[in-house]
Amino acid sequence: MPFSTAIRPHIPYLRRYARILTGSQESGDAYVRAALEAAIEGAEEIDRDLPPNVALYQLFHATWKTSGARLDRPGGDGEKRQLGELPPEARQMLLLTAVENFSVDQAATILRIDVGSAKSNLIEAQTYLENGMATEVLIIEDEPIIALDLQSIVERMGHKVVGVARTRDEAVRLANEHSPRLVLADIQLADNSSGIDAAHDILKDHRVPVIFITAYPERLLTGEKPEPTYLITKPFMPETVAATISQALFFAGDEERAEVAE
């Protein structure tokens, strides 16, 4: 099988990872394009002895490091601003293992660091998660068991769940009543309405990060229409939800600090 064919199924998930890493759909997609172009032009080599997904993510990080990780969005370089809170490799280790489900060994290979350093970085990132700032969270989920799981994860992180909505209208009402600082939204809701539509309604009046949760991520990672920055796949691991929440809140707080500075 040609290597380009082998890596193709993993590209949508790399785009998801890049968006979470940069906090921006536009920047994340731009870095993925840059990585693929670097491989085509021979500026970066792909290790074809590695599993295709590991080789693809390693290529991305090589390009990311070469570019200096400059984020093209208001406020400047998000990677540099975060150094005071969490070292970049620790954050990357957390996202690679918790969100993308790579093993510690695979993540170390992707980042081109030794396994001992990878484990230390991961421990540091997990400690950072445990000490994060509490905030108010709205859950939009029509399945009671999944809603309870999400509520448990959110509350273990120290956050407060201000409401659980099962429909689009209920989600908008709860958002207007409580002004949450984060929204977790399922895609398909109880009244056959869309969690995406609910989020769009909420975002008309509230500036808040939204994390979408779906069993069919490939339907939202087509590259042919506006796609979410934060996307979690069902069934999910608690670590995946926690890592994505932490990343979304970091960039949301980053934007607020930039506005204050201005």
MIVEX-218051 format. One record per residue (C-alpha): residue in three letters; y, x, z; residue number from 1. Coordinates in steps of 0.25 Angstrom, whole numbers. Example, Ala and Ser with C-alpha at 12.3 -4.5 7.8 and 13.67 -1.06 7.14 Angstrom:
<nodes>
   residu   north    east      up   num
      ALA     -18      49      31     1
      SER      -4      55      29     2
</nodes>
This chain:
<nodes>
   residu   north    east      up   num
      MET       0       0       0     1
      PRO      14       6      -4     2
      PHE      22       9       9     3
      SER      33       1       5     4
      THR      24     -11       5     5
      ALA      18      -7      18     6
      ILE      32      -7      25     7
      ARG      37     -19      19     8
      PRO      32     -30      29     9
      HIS      38     -22      40    10
      ILE      52     -21      34    11
      PRO      57     -35      40    12
      TYR      53     -31      54    13
      LEU      60     -18      52    14
      ARG      72     -26      49    15
      ARG      70     -34      61    16
      TYR      69     -21      70    17
      ALA      82     -15      63    18
      ARG      90     -27      66    19
      ILE      86     -27      81    20
      LEU      89     -13      81    21
      THR     103     -14      75    22
      GLY     106     -28      80    23
      SER     110     -32      66    24
      GLN     103     -38      54    25
      GLU     112     -31      45    26
      SER     111     -17      51    27
      GLY      96     -18      53    28
      ASP      93     -22      39    29
      ALA     102     -11      34    30
      TYR      95       0      42    31
      VAL      81      -6      36    32
      ARG      87      -5      22    33
      ALA      92       9      25    34
      ALA      78      14      30    35
      LEU      71       8      18    36
      GLU      81      14       8    37
      ALA      80      28      15    38
      ALA      65      27      13    39
      ILE      66      23      -2    40
      GLU      77      35      -4    41
      GLY      68      45       4    42
      ALA      79      47      14    43
      GLU      68      43      25    44
      GLU      53      45      24    45
      ILE      43      34      28    46
      ASP      31      39      36    47
      ARG      20      33      28    48
      ASP       9      37      38    49
      LEU      15      27      48    50
      PRO      12      13      48    51
      PRO      22       6      39    52
      ASN      30      -1      49    53
      VAL      31      11      58    54
      ALA      35      19      46    55
      LEU      46       9      42    56
      TYR      52       8      56    57
      GLN      52      24      56    58
      LEU      59      24      43    59
      PHE      69      14      49    60
      HIS      72      22      61    61
      ALA      73      35      53    62
      THR      84      28      44    63
      TRP      90      22      57    64
      LYS      92      36      63    65
      THR      97      43      51    66
      SER     108      32      49    67
      GLY     112      34      64    68
      ALA     109      19      67    69
      ARG     123      14      63    70
      LEU     124      -1      65    71
      ASP     133      -7      55    72
      ARG     139     -18      64    73
      PRO     151     -20      73    74
      GLY     151     -11      85    75
      GLY     146       2      79    76
      ASP     133       9      81    77
      GLY     124       0      90    78
      GLU     113      11      92    79
      LYS     124      21      98    80
      ARG     130      10     107    81
      GLN     116       7     112    82
      LEU     113      22     116    83
      GLY     120      20     130    84
      GLU     110       8     133    85
      LEU      97      12     126    86
      PRO      94      24     118    87
      PRO      91      20     103    88
      GLU      77      24     103    89
      ALA      74      16     115    90
      ARG      79       4     109    91
      GLN      71       7      96    92
      MET      58       9     104    93
      LEU      60      -4     110    94
      LEU      63     -12      97    95
      LEU      51      -5      90    96
      THR      41      -8     101    97
      ALA      46     -21     106    98
      VAL      51     -28      94    99
      GLU      43     -21      82   100
      ASN      31     -19      90   101
      PHE      28      -4      87   102
      SER      21       4      97   103
      VAL      28      15     105   104
      ASP      21      25      96   105
      GLN      25      18      83   106
      ALA      40      16      88   107
      ALA      40      31      92   108
      THR      35      34      78   109
      ILE      46      25      72   110
      LEU      57      32      80   111
      ARG      51      46      78   112
      ILE      51      49      93   113
      ASP      39      53     102   114
      VAL      31      42     109   115
      GLY      36      47     123   116
      SER      50      45     119   117
      ALA      47      32     113   118
      LYS      41      27     126   119
      SER      53      32     134   120
      ASN      62      25     125   121
      LEU      54      12     126   122
      ILE      54      12     141   123
      GLU      69      14     141   124
      ALA      71       2     131   125
      GLN      63      -7     140   126
      THR      70      -3     152   127
      TYR      83      -6     145   128
      LEU      78     -20     141   129
      GLU      74     -23     156   130
      ASN      89     -19     160   131
      GLY      96     -27     149   132
      MET     108     -37     152   133
      ALA     104     -51     155   134
      THR     109     -62     145   135
      GLU     108     -77     141   136
      VAL      97     -80     131   137
      LEU      94     -93     123   138
      ILE      80     -95     118   139
      ILE      78    -104     106   140
      GLU      62    -106     106   141
      ASP      55    -119     104   142
      GLU      41    -114     109   143
      PRO      41    -115     124   144
      ILE      31    -104     127   145
      ILE      39     -94     118   146
      ALA      52     -99     124   147
      LEU      47     -96     138   148
      ASP      42     -82     133   149
      LEU      56     -79     128   150
      GLN      62     -84     141   151
      SER      53     -75     149   152
      ILE      56     -63     141   153
      VAL      71     -65     141   154
      GLU      72     -68     156   155
      ARG      63     -56     159   156
      MET      74     -48     152   157
      GLY      84     -53     162   158
      HIS      91     -63     152   159
      LYS      93     -78     155   160
      VAL      88     -89     145   161
      VAL      99     -99     144   162
      GLY      90    -109     136   163
      VAL      78    -111     128   164
      ALA      81    -120     115   165
      ARG      70    -126     107   166
      THR      79    -131      95   167
      ARG      91    -127      87   168
      ASP     100    -137      94   169
      GLU      95    -134     108   170
      ALA      98    -119     105   171
      VAL     112    -121     100   172
      ARG     115    -130     112   173
      LEU     109    -120     122   174
      ALA     117    -109     116   175
      ASN     130    -117     117   176
      GLU     127    -120     131   177
      HIS     123    -106     136   178
      SER     129     -96     126   179
      PRO     117     -86     126   180
      ARG     118     -72     123   181
      LEU     105     -71     116   182
      VAL      96     -81     108   183
      LEU      81     -80     106   184
      ALA      78     -90      94   185
      ASP      65     -95      89   186
      ILE      65     -98      74   187
      GLN      58    -111      73   188
      LEU      63    -121      84   189
      ALA      57    -134      89   190
      ASP      65    -144      81   191
      ASN      61    -136      68   192
      SER      75    -130      69   193
      SER      78    -115      67   194
      GLY      81    -105      78   195
      ILE      89     -98      67   196
      ASP      97    -110      65   197
      ALA      99    -111      80   198
      ALA     104     -97      81   199
      HIS     114     -99      70   200
      ASP     119    -111      77   201
      ILE     120    -103      90   202
      LEU     127     -91      83   203
      LYS     138    -100      78   204
      ASP     144    -101      92   205
      HIS     137     -89     100   206
      ARG     136     -74      97   207
      VAL     122     -71     102   208
      PRO     110     -63      97   209
      VAL      98     -71      92   210
      ILE      84     -66      92   211
      PHE      75     -74      83   212
      ILE      60     -76      87   213
      THR      50     -80      76   214
      ALA      35     -79      73   215
      TYR      39     -77      58   216
      PRO      49     -65      58   217
      GLU      46     -63      43   218
      ARG      53     -76      40   219
      LEU      66     -70      45   220
      LEU      64     -56      40   221
      THR      65     -58      25   222
      GLY      77     -51      22   223
      GLU      82     -62      14   224
      LYS      91     -70      23   225
      PRO      99     -68      36   226
      GLU      89     -63      47   227
      PRO      90     -62      62   228
      THR      93     -49      69   229
      TYR      83     -51      80   230
      LEU      70     -57      77   231
      ILE      57     -57      86   232
      THR      43     -61      81   233
      LYS      34     -71      88   234
      PRO      25     -68      95   235
      PHE      34     -59     103   236
      MET      33     -49     114   237
      PRO      42     -49     126   238
      GLU      47     -35     123   239
      THR      51     -39     109   240
      VAL      60     -50     114   241
      ALA      66     -41     125   242
      ALA      69     -30     115   243
      THR      75     -39     105   244
      ILE      83     -46     115   245
      SER      88     -33     121   246
      GLN      92     -28     107   247
      ALA      99     -41     103   248
      LEU     107     -41     116   249
      PHE     111     -27     115   250
      PHE     117     -29     101   251
      ALA     124     -42     106   252
      GLY     130     -35     118   253
      ASP     134     -23     108   254
      GLU     142     -33     100   255
      GLU     149     -39     112   256
      ARG     153     -25     117   257
      ALA     159     -22     103   258
      GLU     167     -35     104   259
      VAL     172     -31     117   260
      ALA     176     -17     113   261
      GLU     183     -23     101   262
</nodes>
